[in-house]
Amino acid sequence: MQEWYRSRALYEAVLKLVNSGKTEEALQMADGIPDRVIRSKAFSHIAIEVARKGRDYGEALERAVKAALDIENHEESTKALMSLAFEFLNLGKPDEAMRISRYITDLSNRSKVEAEVALTLAKAGKISEAMEIINGIMDDDVKTWAMSRLASQL
């Protein structure tokens, strides 16, 4: 229980550092968070905030992905990666969302991220890119859903 409280306190400190623009200090502090799930959330938050501010987020994103993969519980790891991918998709960075999705080993969940990326690209008028992604989706149910959503958007 002590580990969780310490992790939460460090997480709150990371948020404050990021919000005040102290990214390097936030990254260092996040490294010291003992709880792997909370550490993953901290690194994800850093990557998202740095990207939102239009700064170079490469290192922060790499560390966020690594932290998510370090989570021992497979479901929690998948949730962390999906959340990160959707955050980058919402920031208008579909290429990053696709890159993150490649780390998701659960076929259905990876397919869900890919489908959302494809639909976002279609809304932006990039129909051929969207179709290419949809055609590559391995989960047939998700592929069918994405195709029908794409057709209704046209």
Summary of the structure (lengths in Angstrom):
residues: 154
radius of gyration: 16.8
end to end distance: 52.2
largest distance: 53.7
contacts: 501
relative contact order: 0.09
helix: 79%
strand: 0%
